[in-house]
Amino acid sequence: MNLAVIETGGKQYLISEGQKIKVEKLDVEQDGPVIFDKVLLVFDGKKTTLGKPLIKGASVEAKLVKTGRNRKVIVFRYHSKTRYRKKKGHRQYFTEVEISKISK
């Protein structure tokens, strides 16, 4: 079982091969591969390799599944006794990818 920790969009993800994850929106083509080169940790079943902070030469290949927008998040600001109310909605863009290969 291969595991890795990657960084993308300012967040870190623990991933394995065959897993689908939603990450921040990426600029990739529909049929093109997605390559994550910021790999922080790789575990191949026997040996763990840690980066300081990144592992040189390590990469994770994935394929694009879909892009879209998440559910709406309501942002409501309220001040009591002053009749101050603001209601806003936000839908974040995402890219869903399927991990195909972890290499170090």
C-alpha positions as CSV (number, residue, x, y, z in Angstrom):
1,M,0.0,0.0,0.0
2,N,1.6,3.3,-1.1
3,L,0.7,6.4,0.8
4,A,1.9,10.0,0.3
5,V,1.3,13.5,1.7
6,I,1.1,16.2,-0.9
7,E,0.6,19.9,-0.8
8,T,-1.7,21.8,-3.2
9,G,-3.8,25.0,-2.8
10,G,-2.2,25.7,0.6
11,K,-3.5,22.4,2.1
12,Q,-2.0,19.0,2.7
13,Y,-3.6,15.8,1.7
14,L,-2.9,12.2,2.8
15,I,-3.5,10.1,-0.4
16,S,-3.2,6.5,-1.7
17,E,-3.3,5.1,-5.2
18,G,-6.9,4.8,-6.6
19,Q,-8.3,7.4,-4.2
20,K,-10.4,10.4,-5.4
21,I,-9.9,13.7,-3.7
22,K,-11.3,17.2,-4.1
23,V,-8.7,20.0,-4.2
24,E,-8.7,23.7,-4.9
25,K,-9.4,24.6,-8.5
26,L,-6.4,23.7,-10.9
27,D,-5.8,25.0,-14.4
28,V,-5.5,21.7,-16.3
29,E,-6.9,20.4,-19.6
30,Q,-9.8,17.9,-19.6
31,D,-7.7,15.0,-20.9
32,G,-4.3,16.0,-19.6
33,P,-2.6,14.4,-16.6
34,V,-2.3,16.3,-13.3
35,I,1.1,16.1,-11.6
36,F,1.7,17.1,-8.0
37,D,5.4,17.7,-7.4
38,K,5.2,19.1,-3.8
39,V,5.5,15.7,-2.0
40,L,6.2,15.9,1.7
41,L,6.1,12.2,2.7
42,V,6.1,8.8,0.9
43,F,5.3,5.4,2.5
44,D,5.7,2.3,0.3
45,G,4.7,-0.4,2.8
46,K,8.1,-0.9,4.3
47,K,10.0,2.4,4.2
48,T,9.0,5.9,5.0
49,T,10.7,8.8,3.3
50,L,10.3,12.3,4.8
51,G,11.2,15.5,2.9
52,K,12.9,18.5,4.4
53,P,10.4,20.0,3.6
54,L,10.0,18.4,0.1
55,I,11.2,15.1,-1.4
56,K,13.4,15.8,-4.4
57,G,12.4,13.9,-7.5
58,A,9.1,12.6,-6.0
59,S,5.8,13.2,-7.8
60,V,2.2,12.0,-7.8
61,E,0.3,11.5,-11.0
62,A,-3.5,11.8,-11.2
63,K,-6.2,12.1,-13.8
64,L,-8.9,14.7,-13.8
65,V,-12.4,13.4,-12.9
66,K,-14.4,16.6,-12.9
67,T,-14.4,20.3,-12.0
68,G,-17.3,22.1,-10.4
69,R,-18.5,24.1,-7.4
70,N,-19.2,23.0,-3.8
71,R,-22.4,23.5,-2.0
72,K,-23.3,27.1,-0.9
73,V,-21.9,28.3,2.4
74,I,-23.9,31.0,4.1
75,V,-21.9,33.8,5.7
76,F,-24.1,35.7,8.1
77,R,-22.9,38.7,10.1
78,Y,-25.0,40.1,12.9
79,H,-24.6,42.9,15.5
80,S,-27.1,42.9,18.3
81,K,-29.1,46.0,19.2
82,T,-28.0,47.9,16.1
83,R,-30.1,46.4,13.3
84,Y,-27.0,45.2,11.5
85,R,-27.4,42.1,9.4
86,K,-25.5,40.9,6.3
87,K,-26.2,37.7,4.6
88,K,-23.8,36.4,1.8
89,G,-23.4,33.1,0.0
90,H,-20.2,31.6,-1.3
91,R,-19.6,28.6,-3.6
92,Q,-16.0,27.5,-3.9
93,Y,-14.6,26.0,-7.1
94,F,-13.0,22.6,-6.9
95,T,-11.2,20.0,-9.0
96,E,-11.7,16.3,-8.4
97,V,-8.8,14.1,-9.3
98,E,-8.1,10.3,-9.1
99,I,-4.6,9.3,-7.9
100,S,-3.0,6.9,-10.4
101,K,0.7,6.7,-9.5
102,I,3.0,7.6,-6.6
103,S,6.7,7.7,-7.4
104,K,9.7,8.8,-5.5
